[in-house]
Amino acid sequence: MAPTPQQARILADLKSAAPREVSIPILPAGNSVAGRLTPITHRMAEEATIVDALFRWRRANMTAFLTVFDPTPEKTRSYLTAFSLPDPARILFLIECDDRAVGHIGLCNIAADGAEIDNVMRGERVDVPDFMLHAHATLLRWTFDVLAVPLVYLNVLADNARALAIYEKAGFRAVRRTSLWREDFEGGYRLVPVKRDGATGERALLRMEIDRNKLMGR
């Protein structure tokens, strides 16, 4: 899958913008701006405070991801500069509240027929009720309206009850369940689909989807 030329231009422009030149306001219904989604740019990926925040959040929430390893600031910076930013079908936003970074949320596998929500993390306390739900709603509106995709989907571990509650409130519905087993590697492990039909693993992955028409009709 690859982004359309228009999608690719939008993402490239956001990644190459001056730091914090562009942001998407998080607007709870009937309220003032609660925060912002700010795309991480090439220059922002070199900021030590941003790299350190992403590193700390990942270290504190390692088991929420399919791949578990010992993170370092160097690995975090490399992820941004060598993997996330060069990928034309991927973008990562800082979630900001009260002029401070409190988490991140991204999109990957962006293409004409859909996009995947990826790399969701709240790393700092926020006193705004349902703040992450509003952050998801903001990203969904932007993805449907600006990237013009018909479908947004995500994959979440079935035992991540807090994330599931937010996704369901945002309008996502589970469409598929995949059993996972642990595959160890030096310095960590990854959770991968069970290879034998009918076999069950120790954990499971849920694919959840929401389409544009359902969101706009809510």
Buried (B, 14 or more C-beta within 10 A) or exposed (E): EEBBEEBBEBBBEBBEBEBBEBBBEBBBEEEEEBBBBBBBBBBBBEBEEBBEBBBBBBEEEEEBBEEBBEBEEEEBBBBBBEEBBEBBBBBBBBBBBEEEBBBBBBBBBBBBEBBBBBBBBBBBEBEBEBBBBBBBBBBBBBBBEEBEBEBBBBBBBBEBEEBBEBBEEBBBEBEEEBBBBEEEEEEEBBBBEBEEEEEEBEBBBBBBBBBBEEBEEE
